[in-house]
């Protein structure tokens, strides 16, 4: 009989080694050639059949055979952030695994090894998905369009995410786990000219300031007190020198909410407000959708199953049900829309709490003690779910 908790902790050194290898080759978006090559090598070593989706840098593997099929997903892309963390294995290529995706990929590789060792006991198929492009909300959608939920057809799914500012040993989950996100880019075009003669120009910076204020008023004046929504403009760029009024200004932002009606209403209002305000200041406006991802809504039965299995094999872990409900977003939502799924946050704070910082921070660190824990949870959840269906 499988004892995934014990078996996972016995291979901690291997997991740490894999994680540090991945940490030093961070790649962004949906082009991850080095990362994909590394995952392929590990799966080949384990004699696990796999498929590479070269155009989107995703890898799937299968363990077991027949129906039903349970999907385990780990993202593996990084961020365009120069690492400043105090670790000897830091990346040096200008990118960084600042959200722990190297941890996720390692935990899934660990689960793959555990499940392969017990393949004869599986009452169906476990499908592994190593996914690109989560940070840009494109990878899961592209993977689904490429057919990763088919052949064999996926019946349920599970994913986990580490957090560097939550104590190790604490696991969070929730029904509405992560919010939807609508990302947009606004380009305002005016007429450039000399800074000494603004009357001869059409200033897109001025128009951009007014657009920014108008969008903030959506949250202040058009959102009910019990409605959850956040609108952030994270980039405002225009001009190159002090004495020239530029031709264009660009604003990029995101709007996040759990409520589908609020989401629909605010998207409509963004598309009404921006051109109207721009026109008032004689600029033209173009709105481009950068991403549009739904909320992560988890399935009650799959979540209950995961809770039970964690308590069974790792009784010392604390599982806080209903504690995860934040305005961050995650493209695993594309999968939760298609199949019953569970999604968990795993505390991965390092022992020195003074070094805790938020995700995406250049100094963020993650506790490698969670690697065997995550691998064991992935493996146990998948195997036991298959058992329950038979």
C-alpha positions, 0 to 999 in steps of 0.5 A: 500500500502507498504511504505517500507522506513517508515516501515523499519525505524520503526523496526530499533531497532530490526534490530540492535539487530539482527545484533549484535547477528549475529556479536557475532557468526561469522563463516567461510567457508561453515560450519555455524551451529550457524548462520544457526540456528539463521536465521532459528529461525527468519524465523520461527518467521515470519512464512516464509517457508524455506529450509536448505542446511545443507551440505553447510550451506545455507538457502532459504525462499519463500514469495508469490507464483507462477511465476515470481520469484525474488531472494534476496541474502545475504552472511553470512560467516565471516573471520578468523580475531580476532576483534579489533573494538571499539564496545561493541558487538565485537566477541571473538571467533577469527573470525570476520564479517570484511566484513559486512556480518552480516549487509547483513544477517540482511538487508535480514531478515528485508526485509523478515519481510516487504515482509511477511507483504505485502505477499498478494500484491506480484504478484509472489514469492520472494526467499530469499538466505542466503548464506555461503562461499562467502569469499572463493568463494565457497558458490554461486557455491555450492548453484546453484549446490544444486538447489537454482535457481530452484523450483521456477525458479529464473528469476532475482536477486539482492544483496547489499554489505556495505562498511565501508569506503564510506559515509553513504547515497551513493550507488555505482553501475556499469556494470562490478562491480567486477573482476574475481578471479583465486586463486592458491597455488604453492608447490615447492619441493626441497631437505632439508638439513643443512644450512651450506651445501646448495650445498647438497640441492635443496633450494625451497625458492630460487626457490620460490623467482624466481617464485615470480619475474617471476609472477610479470613480467606477469603484468609488461611485458605481460599486455597491458597498457589498460588491467586491471589485478592484480596478488598478492602473498599473502602468501609465507611460508617455513621452521621453523628454521634459519639453515635448508633448508626446503624441501618445499616452498608454495606460494598462490596468486590471479590473477584478471581481467575483461577481459576473454581473459587476464584471459585465457592467464594469467592462461596459462602463470602461468601454463607455468612459474611456472614449468619452473622456478622451474625446472631451480632451480631443484625443482618440482612444483605443482599448485592447483586451490583454486578458479576460479570465474567470474566477476560480470557483471550486467544486464542493465534493472535490474540495471535501475529498482533498481535505479528507485525504490531507488529514489522512496522510498529513494529520499535522497540517492545518487546513483552513476551509473557507479562508481563501477568497482574494482578489488575486487571479489564476488561470486555473479558473479556465479548468475549474469552468470545465471540470470539477476541481479543487484549488489550495494555497500552501503556506511556504514561509521561511523560518525567519519571518523577517524575510517574508515578503509578498509574491512577485517581490524580487526578494521573495523566498519559499520554504523547501520543506513544503516540496515533499508535502506538496508531492504527497498531497498531489499523489494521494489526492489523485490516487484516492479519487480514482479509488473512490470512483470504482 
